[in-house]
Amino acid sequence: MVTDAALPYTGKLIHVRAGHRLSLQIHNMKTETLVLISGSASLALEVDGKVTEIEMVVSEGYTVLPGRRHRLSAAEDSVVMEVSTPEVGTTYRLEDDYSRLDEVRR
């Protein structure tokens, strides 16, 4: 059993309302794994240079490596768990329905 509280992981629950989507984005340093907890959602994920829409399956993990474009969309109210390396580096928002700017974290 590992008990080191300084392990480099971050976790959060993301709530996405039906008909909404998060920004199409790229992280330059962060790796994240997304798991659909409830609802109906899809993950647009860059594979071999092309963004492909993946219907998420409850309890299945989807890993996003740094430099890959991705976006969450919800067909119905959804909860997605994200576990990632620490929130460092820059999140580049390539498209954003809410006009949010890039995020830089140190």
N, C-alpha and C positions, 0 to 999 in steps of 0.2 A: 504494500500500500504506500503510495506517494503522499506525503503530508506537507510538502514544501508549498507554502502559500504564495510563493513568488513565481509560480509557473506562469508562462506568458500566454494566458488565454483571457478572452473577454466574452461574455455572454449577454444576450438581450432577447427580449420578445418583441417582435415587430407586428403591429396590428395594421392590416391594410383593409380598408372598406371596399365593399363590392363596387366594381366599376372604376376603381382607382388603381394607380400604378406608381411605383417609385421611379427615381430618375434612372436613365440609361447612364451607367457610370463605369469607371475604371479605378481601381486602387493601384497605386504604384508600389506599395509595400505589404499591404494586408492580404492574408489568405483567410477565407471564410467558408464555413459549411452551413448551409441552410436546410432546415427540416420543417416541413409543413406539419403543424400540430393540429389545426382544424380549419375547415372551410374548403374552398376550391381556389387554387392559385396556379399561376404558371411562372416559369423562370425563363426569360430570354437570356441565352448564354452563348458567348462566342466560342465556336468550335471550328478549327481550321480556317480562321479568318472570316467566318460567316456567323451571324447571329441567328440561332435556332431557338424556336419556342418549345419549351418542355413542359408538359402538364405535370405538376408536382403530385406525388403520391404521399399520403399521410405516413409519417414515420420514416421516410426514406431521405437519406442525406445527399445533398448536391454541393460539391466543393467548387469554389471559385478561386482560381489562382490569380496572383497579381498580374495586371496587364490585360485581363480578359473583360470585355464588355459584358455587362449583365444588367437585368432589370426584373423586379418582381411586379406582377399584376394579379389582381384578385377578381375572380368571377362572382364570388360571394364573400361576405365578411370572413377574413382569414387571419390566423395567427401563425407566424413563422418564427421559429427559434433560430437565432444566428449565434454560432460559436466561432470565434476568430482569434487570430493573433492580435496583439494589442492595437488599439486605435492610433496608429502612427502613420506618418506619410501624408499623401494627398489623395483625396477622393475627387476625381475629375468628373463633373456632371456634364455629359455630352448632350443630353436632352433632359429637360425637367419641366413638368407640367405646372410647377409652383414657382418658377423663376429663381430657384435657390442657386447660390454661387458654389464654387468648389470649396471643399473643406481641407484645411491644412492643420495637422495635429503633430505635436512634437512629444 
